[in-house]
């Protein structure tokens, strides 16, 4: 199972705890993780990536194994530790605003 | 037993304030959607327990929320909490925040750019919903005014949205441009006597009207004079801040423009200035008394560069003559050291007798008057900056 840690506001929106688990068949990539996340929690559609363009929202970042994968192409595989569930994928909101 | 419910949108959540018909003691619930910007909430005139809310964030984008119990509990329309789309049949879920501009040839002229701050053409980009206007006759039909400016409609309780593309496509769209707050469609007024007539206003484009239920639109800005634009009497380009109407007289409109308070007696076909003896005619809000259509309210703001009341005195001005002659209403309002603003959607009136008037400030106060503005009391004083105030009169 893939583990994903969501920002607090998205946890409230999906009414989930600090971590969600997703079942993914095939390569574990930014695209496949978000597809599975949105399928399981449809209220999150449009909040992490744009509804139409499917591009990451500018103030959100994806961290895997202490590395920033935000600017990687969406089909880039995450590290094995993410795919195996040993480490969670972190979706993080930028520290900005008031 | 009559009562009122105030729906307050703020920079950091929504609040629901309720009182009985005396409007002296108030219960406060919230924050709902804590930490999110709530640009607007509004209840259905047909079913007051049906309330729609625009929840938005610079991080996470747009969310539409709906309550069917007067604001106690909320759902994203079509996506009940815990319901997983992968396990369900039927239409896709998670579409209630999907606002996609219509550029199809069937519904209007494809339109993709408007004027930008630098005078060049810029792509239309959805940012947020500024204003929600439920139908006067159907609780499942609701309109949304969005930034970048466009009008959307849902006929399934907010589950899905479709643009009324004739507005952007009628011809003047490429000349619209953003005001300082963005290019927002912030005012939607449904004509209670003519279901096919809708008024909307955009900053900074002006006011527009449809007489065929949203298929075709035309600018209604004749008589507006805006010295800050290249052609002060242009067909479009005016920074209209808000428009108000008394439902008993839908052909009479009142407008707070960037500068100038205006009046139209012919459904917007022409306007005349009624700023009269106001201390300043800059401001954002304007509203009309529920029972006397010649009594109107504004909150004068010092200038476009100084968004606070003149002399640090928070004063609502009331005209009982439909404009030109104004009186300052100060009883109960701070008359020194007050430097808040009152934003365009942050005033509302109830329909009790006497008419209640309410407004919220960027300092987090919500003031109410149960005597048509003669005296005011703070209902709450320390909310986040107030973006919108709507009132529901409950029976």
Interface residues (C-beta under 8 A of the other chain):
Chain A: X7 X8 X9 X10 X12 X13 X14 X15 X38 X39 X40 X41 X42 X43 X44 X45 X46 X47 X48 X50 X51 X52 X57 X59 X60 X93 X94 X96 X97
Chain B: X34 X35 X36 X57 X58 X59 X60 X61 X62 X63 X76 X79 X81 X82 X83 X84 X85 X86 X92 X93 X94 X95 X97 X98 X99 X100
